[in-house]
Amino acid sequence: MATAMVRKAATPDVDALVDLRAEMFAAMGVAGAGEQWRDHARRWFVERLDDPDYCLAVVEVDGSVVSCATGAIRDAAPSPGVPDGRDVLISNVCTAPDHRGRGYGQAAFDAVMTWARQTGVGRAELMATGAGRGMYVRAGFRETAFPAMRASLG
């Protein structure tokens, strides 16, 4: 029986974080755009490993990172729903395909949610795939009246 350990990501985990991010995009049907984004992602993860406004959680099984989740404190203009303007964006929740269905994604997500609650920030937000939606609903997430919209600026 494999033993799973949930922990904060470290420098040796960065390639696994990038690989899991690529897997997440593949599961979402987002085509890869070559290696350039991966290089940027590696730097991004390295720069945030020790930043207190980020939580990079991994699940390690038998010496390999098999799942991850990321939390990031965002600073926006205050609003009625977020009086201090700060919330947590949860992203990069992914488990390697051959390790799915064992609770590893839930464990990584729970670690980020625990961190998020400890920050004192009052709200968390995420974008869900169909596969992850149930886990997020069970954690108290609800669809909003105003869906996200995006535009490419390049």
N, CA, C and O atoms as a DFTB+ gen file, in Angstrom:
616 C
 N C O
     1  1       0.844      -1.187       0.000
     2  2       0.000       0.000       0.000
     3  2       0.881       1.238       0.000
     4  3       1.774       1.368       0.837
     5  1       0.640       2.129      -0.915
     6  2       1.426       3.354      -1.032
     7  2       1.039       4.325       0.077
     8  3      -0.129       4.436       0.451
     9  1       2.043       5.022       0.590
    10  2       1.815       6.035       1.612
    11  2       1.863       7.409       0.966
    12  3       2.837       7.758       0.299
    13  1       0.812       8.179       1.166
    14  2       0.740       9.523       0.598
    15  2       1.136      10.546       1.651
    16  3       0.745      10.447       2.814
    17  1       1.921      11.531       1.223
    18  2       2.322      12.621       2.104
    19  2       1.933      13.941       1.437
    20  3       2.334      14.212       0.305
    21  1       1.158      14.750       2.138
    22  2       0.792      16.080       1.653
    23  2       1.781      17.056       2.266
    24  3       2.019      17.045       3.474
    25  1       2.355      17.906       1.413
    26  2       3.359      18.839       1.917
    27  2       3.440      20.059       1.013
    28  3       2.857      20.104      -0.071
    29  1       4.181      21.043       1.498
    30  2       4.464      22.246       0.718
    31  2       5.438      21.869      -0.400
    32  3       6.374      21.101      -0.175
    33  1       5.225      22.396      -1.580
    34  2       6.126      22.118      -2.702
    35  2       7.499      22.725      -2.440
    36  3       7.630      23.743      -1.760
    37  1       8.513      22.079      -2.993
    38  2       9.897      22.540      -2.898
    39  2      10.494      22.573      -4.303
    40  3       9.886      22.090      -5.258
    41  1      11.676      23.141      -4.415
    42  2      12.324      23.301      -5.725
    43  2      12.359      22.007      -6.540
    44  3      12.074      22.057      -7.736
    45  1      12.696      20.846      -5.956
    46  2      12.723      19.625      -6.776
    47  2      11.359      19.215      -7.349
    48  3      11.295      18.358      -8.230
    49  1      10.275      19.817      -6.858
    50  2       8.926      19.471      -7.319
    51  2       8.462      20.289      -8.518
    52  3       7.409      20.003      -9.088
    53  1       9.222      21.287      -8.902
    54  2       8.748      22.237      -9.913
    55  2       8.423      21.552     -11.236
    56  3       7.391      21.852     -11.836
    57  1       9.264      20.648     -11.706
    58  2       8.960      19.971     -12.978
    59  2       7.656      19.184     -12.879
    60  3       6.875      19.161     -13.831
    61  1       7.413      18.540     -11.740
    62  2       6.162      17.804     -11.551
    63  2       4.970      18.759     -11.543
    64  3       3.918      18.435     -12.093
    65  1       5.123      19.930     -10.926
    66  2       4.045      20.922     -10.934
    67  2       3.710      21.352     -12.360
    68  3       2.540      21.487     -12.716
    69  1       4.735      21.563     -13.162
    70  2       4.515      21.963     -14.558
    71  2       3.868      20.818     -15.338
    72  3       2.941      21.047     -16.115
    73  1       4.345      19.597     -15.137
    74  2       3.752      18.445     -15.826
    75  2       2.283      18.268     -15.443
    76  3       1.444      17.999     -16.302
    77  1       1.974      18.417     -14.161
    78  2       0.586      18.290     -13.727
    79  2      -0.266      19.426     -14.291
    80  3      -1.433      19.223     -14.626
    81  1       0.310      20.609     -14.394
    82  2      -0.421      21.731     -15.004
    83  2      -0.734      21.413     -16.466
    84  3      -1.838      21.686     -16.936
    85  1       0.221      20.845     -17.178
    86  2      -0.019      20.443     -18.570
    87  2      -1.115      19.381     -18.636
    88  3      -1.964      19.419     -19.526
    89  1      -1.099      18.443     -17.702
    90  2      -2.136      17.406     -17.645
    91  2      -3.508      18.031     -17.397
    92  3      -4.503      17.614     -17.990
    93  1      -3.555      19.029     -16.521
    94  2      -4.808      19.726     -16.242
    95  2      -5.346      20.379     -17.516
    96  3      -6.534      20.273     -17.824
    97  1      -4.459      21.058     -18.255
    98  2      -4.895      21.694     -19.498
    99  2      -5.374      20.653     -20.508
   100  3      -6.365      20.878     -21.202
   101  1      -4.688      19.527     -20.598
   102  2      -5.115      18.463     -21.512
   103  2      -6.508      17.965     -21.132
   104  3      -7.345      17.737     -22.005
   105  1      -6.757      17.797     -19.834
   106  2      -8.069      17.341     -19.374
   107  2      -9.159      18.365     -19.683
   108  3     -10.328      18.010     -19.840
   109  1      -8.772      19.633     -19.767
   110  2      -9.718      20.705     -20.081
   111  2      -9.878      20.891     -21.587
   112  3     -10.693      21.703     -22.026
   113  1      -9.105      20.145     -22.384
   114  2      -9.183      20.274     -23.830
   115  2      -8.408      21.448     -24.381
   116  3      -8.643      21.873     -25.513
   117  1      -7.471      21.987     -23.584
   118  2      -6.650      23.113     -24.029
   119  2      -5.393      22.562     -24.686
   120  3      -4.616      21.845     -24.055
   121  1      -5.199      22.896     -25.946
   122  2      -4.031      22.399     -26.677
   123  2      -2.764      23.066     -26.164
   124  3      -2.770      24.251     -25.829
   125  1      -1.681      22.302     -26.104
   126  2      -0.391      22.843     -25.679
   127  2       0.154      23.811     -26.712
   128  3      -0.110      23.689     -27.908
   129  1       0.912      24.767     -26.228
   130  2       1.478      25.782     -27.119
   131  2       2.995      25.688     -27.117
   132  3       3.679      26.710     -27.067
   133  1       3.522      24.485     -27.171
   134  2       4.969      24.317     -27.174
   135  2       5.559      24.418     -25.784
   136  3       4.852      24.324     -24.780
   137  1       6.842      24.607     -25.743
   138  2       7.563      24.622     -24.474
   139  2       7.636      25.987     -23.817
   140  3       7.937      26.067     -22.626
   141  1       7.372      27.061     -24.542
   142  2       7.568      28.387     -23.965
   143  2       6.757      28.581     -22.687
   144  3       7.282      29.102     -21.702
   145  1       5.498      28.176     -22.683
   146  2       4.690      28.367     -21.482
   147  2       5.238      27.543     -20.331
   148  3       5.167      27.965     -19.177
   149  1       5.789      26.362     -20.636
   150  2       6.351      25.519     -19.574
   151  2       7.553      26.195     -18.918
   152  3       7.707      26.135     -17.698
   153  1       8.395      26.830     -19.711
   154  2       9.547      27.545     -19.150
   155  2       9.081      28.682     -18.244
   156  3       9.623      28.879     -17.156
   157  1       8.081      29.421     -18.695
   158  2       7.525      30.499     -17.870
   159  2       6.905      29.924     -16.597
   160  3       7.058      30.494     -15.516
   161  1       6.208      28.800     -16.723
   162  2       5.570      28.176     -15.557
   163  2       6.618      27.719     -14.541
   164  3       6.428      27.891     -13.337
   165  1       7.718      27.139     -15.016
   166  2       8.785      26.726     -14.086
   167  2       9.278      27.920     -13.275
   168  3       9.394      27.847     -12.051
   169  1       9.564      29.010     -13.962
   170  2      10.031      30.216     -13.262
   171  2       8.970      30.729     -12.296
   172  3       9.280      31.117     -11.170
   173  1       7.722      30.726     -12.742
   174  2       6.627      31.209     -11.908
   175  2       6.556      30.408     -10.611
   176  3       6.478      30.984      -9.526
   177  1       6.582      29.089     -10.724
   178  2       6.515      28.250      -9.520
   179  2       7.719      28.489      -8.615
   180  3       7.557      28.644      -7.404
   181  1       8.920      28.522      -9.182
   182  2      10.130      28.738      -8.377
   183  2      10.033      30.051      -7.606
   184  3      10.374      30.103      -6.424
   185  1       9.573      31.104      -8.264
   186  2       9.493      32.423      -7.635
   187  2       8.461      32.487      -6.515
   188  3       8.505      33.408      -5.699
   189  1       7.544      31.546      -6.454
   190  2       6.472      31.601      -5.464
   191  2       6.572      30.530      -4.382
   192  3       5.734      30.492      -3.481
   193  1       7.558      29.675      -4.448
   194  2       7.679      28.593      -3.471
   195  2       7.680      29.099      -2.033
   196  3       7.059      28.483      -1.167
   197  1       8.353      30.192      -1.767
   198  2       8.471      30.713      -0.402
   199  2       7.692      31.998      -0.171
   200  3       7.878      32.656       0.852
   201  1       6.825      32.364      -1.103
   202  2       6.029      33.582      -0.971
   203  2       4.825      33.285      -0.065
   204  3       4.046      32.382      -0.371
   205  1       4.654      34.017       1.034
   206  2       3.547      33.727       1.947
   207  2       2.162      33.991       1.359
   208  3       1.162      33.568       1.940
   209  1       2.081      34.673       0.229
   210  2       0.797      34.902      -0.426
   211  2       0.413      33.767      -1.377
   212  3      -0.583      33.862      -2.094
   213  1       1.203      32.698      -1.377
   214  2       0.935      31.534      -2.228
   215  2       1.062      30.258      -1.413
   216  3       1.892      30.156      -0.509
   217  1       0.230      29.296      -1.748
   218  2       0.344      27.956      -1.178
   219  2       0.439      26.984      -2.346
   220  3      -0.495      26.859      -3.137
   221  1       1.560      26.304      -2.448
   222  2       1.767      25.294      -3.484
   223  2       1.835      23.952      -2.767
   224  3       2.872      23.587      -2.213
   225  1       0.734      23.229      -2.780
   226  2       0.647      21.952      -2.075
   227  2       0.836      20.802      -3.050
   228  3       0.335      20.838      -4.174
   229  1       1.562      19.786      -2.611
   230  2       1.744      18.581      -3.419
   231  2       1.420      17.357      -2.574
   232  3       1.494      17.381      -1.346
   233  1       1.059      16.291      -3.272
   234  2       0.897      14.984      -2.649
   235  2       1.963      14.088      -3.250
   236  3       2.040      13.911      -4.466
   237  1       2.781      13.528      -2.375
   238  2       3.872      12.651      -2.794
   239  2       3.524      11.213      -2.420
   240  3       3.109      10.934      -1.295
   241  1       3.698      10.313      -3.373
   242  2       3.471       8.890      -3.153
   243  2       4.705       8.146      -3.632
   244  3       5.104       8.272      -4.790
   245  1       5.300       7.380      -2.749
   246  2       6.498       6.597      -3.088
   247  2       7.570       7.445      -3.763
   248  3       8.206       7.002      -4.719
   249  1       7.768       8.659      -3.267
   250  2       8.832       9.524      -3.764
   251  2       8.498      10.348      -4.987
   252  3       9.344      11.102      -5.467
   253  1       7.278      10.225      -5.511
   254  2       6.885      10.990      -6.698
   255  2       5.697      11.890      -6.383
   256  3       4.779      11.492      -5.665
   257  1       5.721      13.108      -6.926
   258  2       4.585      14.016      -6.794
   259  2       3.509      13.545      -7.765
   260  3       3.745      13.448      -8.969
   261  1       2.318      13.251      -7.227
   262  2       1.234      12.721      -8.050
   263  2       0.022      13.641      -8.115
   264  3      -0.890      13.418      -8.912
   265  1       0.009      14.677      -7.276
   266  2      -1.120      15.595      -7.261
   267  2      -0.665      16.934      -6.702
   268  3       0.326      17.017      -5.977
   269  1      -1.409      17.986      -7.053
   270  2      -1.049      19.319      -6.562
   271  2      -2.269      20.221      -6.551
   272  3      -3.310      19.911      -7.132
   273  1      -2.106      21.348      -5.872
   274  2      -3.093      22.425      -5.874
   275  2      -2.365      23.702      -5.491
   276  3      -1.380      23.669      -4.753
   277  1      -2.852      24.820      -5.995
   278  2      -2.233      26.118      -5.741
   279  2      -3.278      27.091      -5.215
   280  3      -4.416      27.115      -5.682
   281  1      -2.876      27.886      -4.244
   282  2      -3.701      28.980      -3.746
   283  2      -2.909      30.266      -3.837
   284  3      -1.709      30.277      -3.564
   285  1      -3.566      31.353      -4.217
   286  2      -2.895      32.650      -4.343
   287  2      -3.798      33.744      -3.800
   288  3      -4.955      33.862      -4.203
   289  1      -3.269      34.541      -2.887
   290  2      -4.027      35.685      -2.399
   291  2      -4.013      36.760      -3.475
   292  3      -2.958      37.143      -3.981
   293  1      -5.211      37.240      -3.816
   294  2      -5.341      38.316      -4.793
   295  2      -5.725      39.601      -4.070
   296  3      -6.445      39.580      -3.071
   297  1      -5.238      40.699      -4.587
   298  2      -5.531      42.013      -4.028
   299  2      -6.311      42.804      -5.068
   300  3      -5.777      43.156      -6.120
   301  1      -7.567      43.080      -4.772
   302  2      -8.423      43.819      -5.705
   303  2      -9.101      44.958      -4.952
   304  3      -8.984      45.065      -3.731
   305  1      -9.787      45.779      -5.671
   306  2     -10.536      46.864      -5.038
   307  2     -11.610      46.275      -4.125
   308  3     -12.258      45.297      -4.499
   309  1     -11.812      46.843      -2.944
   310  2     -12.855      46.349      -2.044
   311  2     -14.232      46.382      -2.707
   312  3     -14.497      47.189      -3.599
   313  1     -15.095      45.484      -2.245
   314  2     -16.454      45.384      -2.763
   315  2     -17.373      44.962      -1.616
   316  3     -16.888      44.598      -0.545
   317  1     -18.694      45.005      -1.825
   318  2     -19.593      44.557      -0.755
   319  2     -19.332      43.110      -0.329
   320  3     -19.430      42.788       0.855
   321  1     -19.004      42.245      -1.276
   322  2     -18.742      40.846      -0.956
   323  2     -17.366      40.589      -0.380
   324  3     -17.162      39.597       0.320
   325  1     -16.424      41.465      -0.663
   326  2     -15.044      41.329      -0.177
   327  2     -14.595      42.720       0.292
   328  3     -13.905      43.431      -0.439
   329  1     -14.990      43.102       1.512
   330  2     -14.739      44.469       1.975
   331  2     -13.274      44.894       1.973
   332  3     -12.981      46.073       1.772
   333  1     -12.351      43.963       2.193
   334  2     -10.934      44.352       2.178
   335  2     -10.284      44.142       0.814
   336  3      -9.115      44.475       0.623
   337  1     -11.041      43.589      -0.135
   338  2     -10.540      43.410      -1.491
   339  2      -9.678      42.185      -1.704
   340  3      -9.264      41.913      -2.831
   341  1      -9.399      41.442      -0.653
   342  2      -8.505      40.280      -0.791
   343  2      -9.314      38.988      -0.847
   344  3     -10.215      38.770      -0.037
   345  1      -8.981      38.136      -1.811
   346  2      -9.553      36.798      -1.854
   347  2      -8.473      35.823      -2.285
   348  3      -7.355      36.224      -2.607
   349  1      -8.810      34.548      -2.289
   350  2      -7.862      33.503      -2.674
   351  2      -8.338      32.873      -3.974
   352  3      -9.491      32.459      -4.088
   353  1      -7.448      32.804      -4.944
   354  2      -7.714      32.083      -6.183
   355  2      -7.087      30.703      -6.048
   356  3      -5.888      30.580      -5.795
   357  1      -7.894      29.678      -6.217
   358  2      -7.401      28.300      -6.179
   359  2      -7.297      27.810      -7.613
   360  3      -8.226      27.968      -8.405
   361  1      -6.159      27.214      -7.936
   362  2      -5.927      26.754      -9.308
   363  2      -4.990      25.558      -9.296
   364  3      -4.522      25.114      -8.247
   365  1      -4.735      25.058     -10.479
   366  2      -3.745      23.998     -10.677
   367  2      -4.035      22.759      -9.837
   368  3      -3.110      22.082      -9.387
   369  1      -5.314      22.461      -9.623
   370  2      -5.689      21.252      -8.888
   371  2      -5.692      20.112      -9.897
   372  3      -6.538      20.067     -10.790
   373  1      -4.751      19.199      -9.753
   374  2      -4.628      18.118     -10.733
   375  2      -3.962      16.904     -10.109
   376  3      -3.108      17.025      -9.231
   377  1      -4.366      15.744     -10.574
   378  2      -3.763      14.476     -10.164
   379  2      -3.338      13.726     -11.414
   380  3      -4.053      13.713     -12.416
   381  1      -2.181      13.107     -11.349
   382  2      -1.702      12.295     -12.472
   383  2      -2.751      11.227     -12.798
   384  3      -3.326      10.635     -11.885
   385  1      -3.008      10.972     -14.088
   386  2      -4.070      10.046     -14.477
   387  2      -3.998       8.679     -13.801
   388  3      -5.032       8.120     -13.435
   389  1      -2.801       8.136     -13.631
   390  2      -2.687       6.802     -13.038
   391  2      -2.818       6.798     -11.513
   392  3      -2.685       5.748     -10.883
   393  1      -3.076       7.960     -10.922
   394  2      -3.267       8.043      -9.472
   395  2      -4.626       8.639      -9.094
   396  3      -4.869       8.941      -7.926
   397  1      -5.498       8.804     -10.068
   398  2      -6.810       9.394      -9.797
   399  2      -7.713       8.409      -9.059
   400  3      -7.519       7.195      -9.106
   401  1      -8.700       8.973      -8.382
   402  2      -9.684       8.156      -7.687
   403  2      -9.226       7.640      -6.333
   404  3      -9.866       6.755      -5.766
   405  1      -8.137       8.169      -5.807
   406  2      -7.605       7.708      -4.521
   407  2      -7.613       8.806      -3.461
   408  3      -7.103       8.612      -2.357
   409  1      -8.187       9.953      -3.795
   410  2      -8.284      11.039      -2.830
   411  2      -7.102      11.983      -2.799
   412  3      -7.040      12.861      -1.938
   413  1      -6.158      11.823      -3.721
   414  2      -4.970      12.680      -3.701
   415  2      -5.294      14.124      -4.085
   416  3      -4.768      15.061      -3.484
   417  1      -6.150      14.302      -5.075
   418  2      -6.556      15.654      -5.448
   419  2      -7.294      16.332      -4.308
   420  3      -7.085      17.515      -4.038
   421  1      -8.158      15.580      -3.641
   422  2      -8.877      16.110      -2.477
   423  2      -7.891      16.533      -1.393
   424  3      -8.060      17.583      -0.773
   425  1      -6.862      15.718      -1.163
   426  2      -5.870      16.029      -0.126
   427  2      -5.108      17.312      -0.452
   428  3      -4.890      18.141       0.432
   429  1      -4.703      17.483      -1.706
   430  2      -3.990      18.706      -2.100
   431  2      -4.917      19.917      -1.989
   432  3      -4.521      20.964      -1.477
   433  1      -6.142      19.770      -2.468
   434  2      -7.136      20.842      -2.381
   435  2      -7.410      21.210      -0.924
   436  3      -7.471      22.391      -0.584
   437  1      -7.575      20.205      -0.065
   438  2      -7.829      20.464       1.356
   439  2      -6.669      21.218       1.999
   440  3      -6.889      22.092       2.838
   441  1      -5.439      20.889       1.615
   442  2      -4.274      21.595       2.165
   443  2      -4.314      23.071       1.784
   444  3      -4.015      23.936       2.607
   445  1      -4.682      23.357       0.544
   446  2      -4.778      24.755       0.109
   447  2      -5.931      25.455       0.826
   448  3      -5.794      26.610       1.229
   449  1      -7.051      24.779       0.989
   450  2      -8.185      25.388       1.696
   451  2      -7.836      25.666       3.159
   452  3      -8.240      26.696       3.699
   453  1      -7.104      24.779       3.799
   454  2      -6.664      25.011       5.180
   455  2      -5.785      26.252       5.239
   456  3      -5.976      27.115       6.096
   457  1      -4.819      26.341       4.325
   458  2      -3.965      27.530       4.247
   459  2      -4.809      28.782       4.021
   460  3      -4.600      29.801       4.680
   461  1      -5.766      28.706       3.087
   462  2      -6.592      29.866       2.750
   463  2      -7.350      30.364       3.977
   464  3      -7.427      31.570       4.212
   465  1      -7.905      29.449       4.751
   466  2      -8.629      29.855       5.960
   467  2      -7.690      30.504       6.968
   468  3      -8.087      31.431       7.675
   469  1      -6.465      30.036       7.041
   470  2      -5.498      30.580       7.998
   471  2      -5.007      31.972       7.604
   472  3      -4.464      32.687       8.446
   473  1      -5.182      32.369       6.357
   474  2      -4.734      33.697       5.923
   475  2      -5.637      34.805       6.448
   476  3      -5.230      35.966       6.494
   477  1      -6.848      34.461       6.841
   478  2      -7.805      35.470       7.267
   479  2      -8.595      36.074       6.122
   480  3      -9.457      36.923       6.346
   481  1      -8.316      35.653       4.912
   482  2      -9.061      36.117       3.742
   483  2     -10.440      35.465       3.782
   484  3     -10.564      34.298       4.153
   485  1     -11.470      36.209       3.404
   486  2     -12.826      35.735       3.592
   487  2     -13.467      34.976       2.450
   488  3     -14.569      34.453       2.617
   489  1     -12.818      34.893       1.290
   490  2     -13.467      34.237       0.151
   491  2     -12.435      33.559      -0.727
   492  3     -11.306      34.032      -0.862
   493  1     -12.835      32.447      -1.320
   494  2     -11.992      31.748      -2.296
   495  2     -12.779      31.596      -3.589
   496  3     -14.008      31.518      -3.587
   497  1     -12.045      31.557      -4.684
   498  2     -12.652      31.426      -6.006
   499  2     -11.829      30.434      -6.811
   500  3     -10.623      30.300      -6.605
   501  1     -12.486      29.745      -7.724
   502  2     -11.788      28.821      -8.616
   503  2     -12.595      28.625      -9.876
   504  3     -13.757      29.025      -9.950
   505  1     -11.978      28.008     -10.866
   506  2     -12.665      27.595     -12.079
   507  2     -12.650      26.074     -12.087
   508  3     -11.594      25.460     -11.929
   509  1     -13.804      25.471     -12.267
   510  2     -13.927      24.025     -12.119
   511  2     -14.123      23.319     -13.452
   512  3     -14.802      23.819     -14.349
   513  1     -13.517      22.155     -13.557
   514  2     -13.843      21.245     -14.650
   515  2     -15.021      20.392     -14.181
   516  3     -15.354      20.377     -12.996
   517  1     -15.633      19.695     -15.104
   518  2     -16.718      18.797     -14.734
   519  2     -16.264      17.735     -13.748
   520  3     -17.010      17.367     -12.840
   521  1     -15.045      17.241     -13.922
   522  2     -14.533      16.184     -13.046
   523  2     -14.328      16.673     -11.617
   524  3     -14.501      15.905     -10.671
   525  1     -13.963      17.936     -11.450
   526  2     -13.692      18.450     -10.114
   527  2     -14.867      19.149      -9.454
   528  3     -14.824      19.451      -8.261
   529  1     -15.899      19.404     -10.212
   530  2     -17.016      20.212      -9.721
   531  2     -17.612      19.684      -8.419
   532  3     -17.856      20.464      -7.499
   533  1     -17.846      18.399      -8.324
   534  2     -18.460      17.821      -7.124
   535  2     -17.639      18.079      -5.871
   536  3     -18.188      18.403      -4.818
   537  1     -16.329      17.937      -5.984
   538  2     -15.445      18.182      -4.845
   539  2     -15.575      19.630      -4.382
   540  3     -15.606      19.901      -3.182
   541  1     -15.650      20.545      -5.321
   542  2     -15.741      21.960      -4.970
   543  2     -17.102      22.307      -4.371
   544  3     -17.182      23.089      -3.423
   545  1     -18.162      21.736      -4.915
   546  2     -19.500      21.969      -4.359
   547  2     -19.553      21.458      -2.919
   548  3     -20.098      22.130      -2.043
   549  1     -18.991      20.275      -2.670
   550  2     -18.962      19.734      -1.303
   551  2     -18.183      20.641      -0.353
   552  3     -18.454      20.662       0.848
   553  1     -17.221      21.387      -0.885
   554  2     -16.421      22.301      -0.061
   555  2     -17.101      23.661       0.116
   556  3     -16.556      24.541       0.781
   557  1     -18.285      23.839      -0.474
   558  2     -19.020      25.082      -0.289
   559  2     -18.969      26.054      -1.453
   560  3     -19.525      27.148      -1.360
   561  1     -18.322      25.687      -2.540
   562  2     -18.261      26.570      -3.709
   563  2     -19.589      26.518      -4.460
   564  3     -20.231      25.471      -4.545
   565  1     -19.987      27.666      -5.001
   566  2     -21.212      27.778      -5.779
   567  2     -20.920      28.569      -7.042
   568  3     -20.016      29.405      -7.076
   569  1     -21.704      28.291      -8.085
   570  2     -21.579      29.087      -9.303
   571  2     -22.019      30.510      -9.001
   572  3     -22.926      30.740      -8.201
   573  1     -21.362      31.461      -9.653
   574  2     -21.697      32.863      -9.429
   575  2     -22.655      33.359     -10.504
   576  3     -22.794      32.752     -11.566
   577  1     -23.301      34.458     -10.208
   578  2     -24.232      35.050     -11.169
   579  2     -23.501      35.676     -12.347
   580  3     -24.079      35.876     -13.416
   581  1     -22.222      35.982     -12.139
   582  2     -21.456      36.656     -13.182
   583  2     -20.283      35.772     -13.594
   584  3     -19.246      35.774     -12.931
   585  1     -20.438      35.009     -14.691
   586  2     -19.366      34.095     -15.101
   587  2     -18.133      34.852     -15.587
   588  3     -18.219      35.992     -16.044
   589  1     -17.006      34.199     -15.476
   590  2     -15.752      34.791     -15.954
   591  2     -15.805      34.951     -17.471
   592  3     -16.387      34.129     -18.180
   593  1     -15.196      36.010     -17.942
   594  2     -15.040      36.249     -19.375
   595  2     -13.585      36.617     -19.605
   596  3     -12.945      37.201     -18.730
   597  1     -13.059      36.279     -20.777
   598  2     -11.658      36.568     -21.086
   599  2     -11.536      37.115     -22.497
   600  3     -12.356      36.839     -23.372
   601  1     -10.491      37.895     -22.685
   602  2     -10.128      38.391     -24.012
   603  2      -8.617      38.322     -24.136
   604  3      -7.900      38.688     -23.205
   605  1      -8.135      37.863     -25.260
   606  2      -6.702      37.857     -25.526
   607  2      -6.254      39.279     -25.836
   608  3      -6.900      39.986     -26.609
   609  1      -5.158      39.689     -25.236
   610  2      -4.640      41.041     -25.457
   611  2      -3.423      41.048     -26.367
   612  3      -2.801      42.089     -26.580
   613  1      -3.091      39.888     -26.898
   614  2      -1.894      39.821     -27.724
   615  2      -2.160      39.502     -29.144
   616  3      -1.227      39.417     -29.943
